[in-house]
Amino acid sequence: MPSERQIHVPDIGDFHDVEVIELLVAVGDRVRADQTLITLESEKATMEIPSPAAGVVKALAVGLGDKLSEGSLI
């Protein structure tokens, strides 16, 4: 059985409390490595957060409008 892993927001530079503007996956979706999971938007930039590995989405800990920072659980 494949191991489960938690995915956290990687280093996004000097940004904190960045808003989730798009959820591009749902529970049950199969994803490939480097596929974009969510999109974040600050006042200065839009950042796509990719999956570090292939697998199946078991749960999402974020929703539209949530504010995330580096290390936040996705």
C-alpha positions in Angstrom: 0.0 0.0 0.0 1.5 3.4 -0.9 2.3 5.7 1.9 0.2 8.7 2.6 2.0 12.1 2.7 0.9 15.5 3.8 1.7 18.4 1.4 2.6 21.8 2.7 3.0 25.1 1.0 6.7 25.3 -0.1 8.9 28.3 0.2 7.0 31.1 -1.5 9.4 33.9 -0.7 8.6 36.7 1.7 4.9 36.2 1.5 2.5 35.5 4.4 -1.2 35.0 4.7 -1.6 34.6 0.9 -5.2 33.9 -0.3 -6.2 30.7 -2.0 -8.0 31.8 -5.2 -8.3 28.4 -7.0 -8.6 24.8 -5.9 -7.6 22.7 -9.0 -8.1 19.3 -7.4 -10.8 17.6 -5.4 -10.8 14.6 -3.0 -10.5 11.4 -5.1 -8.6 13.0 -7.9 -5.5 11.3 -9.2 -2.6 13.8 -9.6 0.8 13.6 -11.3 4.0 15.0 -9.9 4.3 18.7 -10.6 0.5 19.1 -11.3 -0.8 22.3 -9.9 -3.0 21.7 -6.8 -3.9 25.3 -5.8 -3.3 28.8 -6.8 -2.4 31.5 -4.3 -2.6 35.3 -4.9 -0.9 38.1 -3.0 -1.0 41.8 -3.8 2.1 41.4 -5.9 2.1 37.8 -7.3 0.1 34.7 -8.3 1.7 31.4 -7.3 0.7 28.0 -8.5 1.5 25.3 -5.9 2.4 21.9 -7.5 2.2 18.4 -6.1 5.6 17.1 -5.1 4.6 13.5 -6.1 2.0 11.5 -8.0 -0.9 10.0 -6.1 -4.6 10.3 -5.1 -6.0 13.3 -3.1 -7.3 11.9 0.1 -8.3 15.2 1.8 -8.0 18.9 1.4 -7.2 21.1 4.4 -7.8 24.4 2.5 -10.7 26.2 0.9 -11.2 29.1 -1.4 -10.4 32.4 0.4 -8.2 30.7 3.1 -5.0 32.5 3.9 -1.8 30.4 3.7 1.9 30.9 4.4 5.0 28.7 3.9 4.5 25.4 5.8 0.6 25.6 5.8 -1.0 22.2 5.2 -2.7 21.8 1.8 
